[in-house]
């Protein structure tokens, strides 16, 4: 469903919005990589930030397919990054739910602060 911006009075395609957010997230991930949690690659950090950004916009966790579409990568690549983050203790995952990815509170707080800094 298209969203209307009250300031510009134009219709914005949600898929375009997600792609724009993904580009912003990619830039933030590159900047935060050095100051970020240990043992995460820039791409894994980008996946994590994409999850948090999606949850802020839609109030629900994304599926692997949705993250893959937003990042223009394959679903299996998102899955592999999530498994690596799970092995390192940054998230938990319910294997029997499509939206079962949950970040541990400390890492989630850090991700939220990274996204909060990007608005300034």
C-alpha positions in Angstrom: 0.0 0.0 0.0 1.5 3.4 -1.0 2.2 5.9 1.7 1.4 9.6 1.2 3.7 12.3 2.5 1.8 15.2 3.9 4.7 17.6 3.3 5.2 16.9 -0.4 1.8 15.4 -1.3 3.4 12.6 -3.3 2.9 8.9 -3.2 5.9 6.8 -2.1 6.3 3.2 -3.1 7.2 1.1 0.1 9.7 -1.0 -1.9 11.5 2.1 -3.0 11.4 3.4 0.6 13.0 0.1 1.8 15.7 0.3 -0.9 16.5 3.9 0.1 16.7 2.8 3.8 19.0 0.0 2.8 21.4 2.3 1.1 21.4 4.5 4.2 21.9 1.4 6.4 24.8 0.3 4.2 26.5 3.6 4.7 25.9 3.5 8.5 27.3 -0.1 8.7 30.5 1.0 6.9 31.0 3.9 9.4 30.1 1.8 12.5 32.1 -1.3 11.6 35.3 -0.1 13.4 33.4 1.0 16.6 30.9 -1.9 16.4 30.7 -5.2 18.2 33.7 -7.6 17.6 33.4 -10.6 15.3 30.9 -9.0 12.9 31.6 -8.3 9.3 30.2 -5.1 7.7 27.6 -7.2 5.8 26.4 -8.9 9.0 26.1 -5.5 10.7 24.2 -4.3 7.6 21.8 -7.2 8.0 21.3 -6.5 11.7 20.6 -2.8 11.0 18.2 -3.7 8.2 16.2 -5.9 10.7 16.0 -3.0 13.2 15.1 -0.4 10.6 12.4 -2.7 9.2 10.9 -3.3 12.7 10.8 0.5 13.3 8.9 1.1 10.0 6.5 -1.9 10.1 6.3 -2.8 13.8 7.1 -6.5 13.0 10.3 -8.4 12.3 11.0 -9.0 8.7 11.3 -12.5 7.0 14.5 -13.6 5.4 12.8 -12.9 2.0 12.0 -9.4 2.9 15.5 -8.6 4.1 16.9 -10.2 1.0 14.7 -8.1 -1.2 15.6 -4.9 0.7 19.3 -5.6 0.4 19.1 -7.1 -3.1 20.9 -10.3 -2.0 19.8 -13.9 -1.9 17.7 -15.3 0.9 20.3 -17.9 1.7 22.9 -15.2 2.2 20.6 -13.5 4.8 20.2 -16.9 6.5 23.9 -17.5 6.6 24.5 -14.1 8.2 21.8 -14.7 10.8 23.2 -18.1 11.7 26.7 -16.5 12.1 25.3 -13.8 14.4 23.3 -16.5 16.3 26.5 -18.5 16.8 28.3 -15.4 18.2 25.4 -14.7 20.6 24.0 -11.6 19.1 20.6 -13.0 18.5 18.2 -15.9 19.1 16.1 -17.5 16.5 12.9 -19.6 16.6 13.5 -22.1 13.8 9.8 -22.7 13.4 8.6 -19.2 12.9 9.1 -17.0 9.8 9.7 -13.9 11.8 11.5 -15.5 14.7 14.7 -13.5 14.8 15.2 -11.6 18.1 18.4 -9.7 19.0 19.7 -10.0 22.6 18.9 -6.8 24.6 22.5 -5.5 24.8 23.2 -5.8 21.1 19.7 -4.4 20.2 20.3 -1.4 22.4 23.6 -0.8 20.5 21.9 -1.1 17.1 19.2 1.3 18.2 21.8 3.8 19.2 23.5 3.4 15.9 20.3 4.1 14.1 19.5 7.0 16.5 22.9 8.6 15.6 22.1 8.5 11.9 19.2 10.8 12.3 21.4 13.7 13.7 
